Amino acid sequence: MLKLDFHPAGRHFLQIPGPSPVPDRILRAMSYPTIDHRGPEFGALGLHVLAGIKKIFKTNQPVVIYPASGTGAWEAALSNTLSPGDHVLMYETGHFATLWKKMAEALTLKPEFIGLPGIEGWRRGVQADMIEARLREDKNHSIKAVCVVHNETSTGVTSDIASVRRAIDAADHPALLMVDTISGLASADYRHDEWGVDVTVSGSQKGLMLPPGISFNVPSQKAIEASKNAKLPRSFWAWGEIIEMNKSGYWPYTPNTNLLYGLHEALDMILGEGLDNVFARHNRLAAACRLAVKAWGLEIQCADPAVYSPVLTGVMTPEGIDADAVRKLIYERFDMSLGTGLGKMKGRMFRIGHLGEANDLTLMATLAGCEMGLKLAGIKVAGSGVAAAMDFLAGQKVPALKVAA
Ligand SMILES: *Cc1c(COP(=O)(O)O)cnc(C)c1O
């Protein structure tokens, strides 16, 4: 039962891989009064955030901002570019890739799901050679789009998007490349233009450190061209009018004004720290977290060290141990939320988020909560993950902070 009078002392540890903790600076920025979305001040805000967000996606293309969760931006990507019955190649990395495929079916597309069989596909990144081989077979170019998830939040695996681009080019295939980086953006390096992505999809409540409620599409010129002939019905999601009005900093409808204040602040924080410093911090915390998991003697869900996620770590519980029971115990005893096992991994794993507003001490507290919880759940840990992570973090030189000009 939901206990509405439950106010534990101290801060809740929101260690799920999104929504991630929202920094006080952002919460304060969002508390400013809502302004007239057609008034003179608003246009300046709109232009500022629309320009700043391009740096995060590493693009010169327009970025479309929707007042919607990431799921809405998934629908926008498909409905703006495709027509009923279109064949799309989608790669199964985990639960989120599976949900996107279900959406494609609901939108009357014909998704073909490829990937490694069984649980193996949920432990490794996208195998670009499989995509290349499939596209080479598609001599008459019936496949209209290739859809992949950059950071699979259900498993803790980050795929190599540049390799997918190379695979499409090697097969000399005209399919659009669509990428979900809802949980990767602003935590893992992402390069919309350089990687030749046609539609990038992202959201606010993961690496951007905002509450849920805004999401993004970044269309390439090729995707914008495709949108002119695409026949799937769309109205709210249609790029054209939004991109046109965004040129002056406004939207065709009422945008999410206070979340845009938050985005303004988040951009200031992320670009102030410097994107490379942000990525290095995530990599460092993720490495410390993995050392802890190994010291406990537990298995990391991602089976390929080359594609470990900087955003989250999936921890498999020993055979016969219900991971959700461990999560529940940790929540009740230590007021900390960990991510649940999704889809095929239900009950078999928990996920530790180390993204966004995270530093050495938030990670150490998180690992301490996990270690105590594992012991309380009767799981025999091999050694102290907390000690292993501390040794790593205390021994590691933090890269000199580059102050942004
Ligand atoms: C969170 C997430 C989604 C879903 O986004 P919502 O904001 O919950 O609609 C989709 N894909 C990935 C990879 C995610 O991490």
The ligand as an SDF file (V2000), in Angstrom:
LIG
                    3D

 15 15  0  0  0  0  0  0  0  0999 V2000
   13.4710    5.2500  -20.8070 C   0  0  0  0  0  0  0  0  0  0  0  0
   13.6240    4.6690  -22.1570 C   0  0  0  0  0  0  0  0  0  0  0  0
   12.5740    4.6300  -23.0840 C   0  0  0  0  0  0  0  0  0  0  0  0
   11.1810    5.0520  -22.7640 C   0  0  0  0  0  0  0  0  0  0  0  0
   11.0820    6.3970  -22.5000 O   0  0  0  0  0  0  0  0  0  0  0  0
    9.8000    6.9650  -21.7240 P   0  0  0  0  0  0  0  0  0  0  0  0
   10.2280    8.3570  -21.3750 O   0  0  0  0  0  0  0  0  0  0  0  0
    9.6000    6.0770  -20.5400 O   0  0  0  0  0  0  0  0  0  0  0  0
    8.6570    6.9400  -22.6500 O   0  0  0  0  0  0  0  0  0  0  0  0
   12.8380    4.1120  -24.3410 C   0  0  0  0  0  0  0  0  0  0  0  0
   14.0530    3.6670  -24.6860 N   0  0  0  0  0  0  0  0  0  0  0  0
   15.0740    3.6660  -23.8100 C   0  0  0  0  0  0  0  0  0  0  0  0
   16.4040    3.1300  -24.2360 C   0  0  0  0  0  0  0  0  0  0  0  0
   14.8980    4.1660  -22.5260 C   0  0  0  0  0  0  0  0  0  0  0  0
   15.9170    4.1680  -21.6530 O   0  0  0  0  0  0  0  0  0  0  0  0
  1  2  1  0
  2  3  1  0
  2 14  2  0
  3  4  1  0
  3 10  2  0
  4  5  1  0
  5  6  1  0
  6  7  2  0
  6  8  1  0
  6  9  1  0
 10 11  1  0
 11 12  2  0
 12 13  1  0
 12 14  1  0
 14 15  1  0
M  END
$$$$
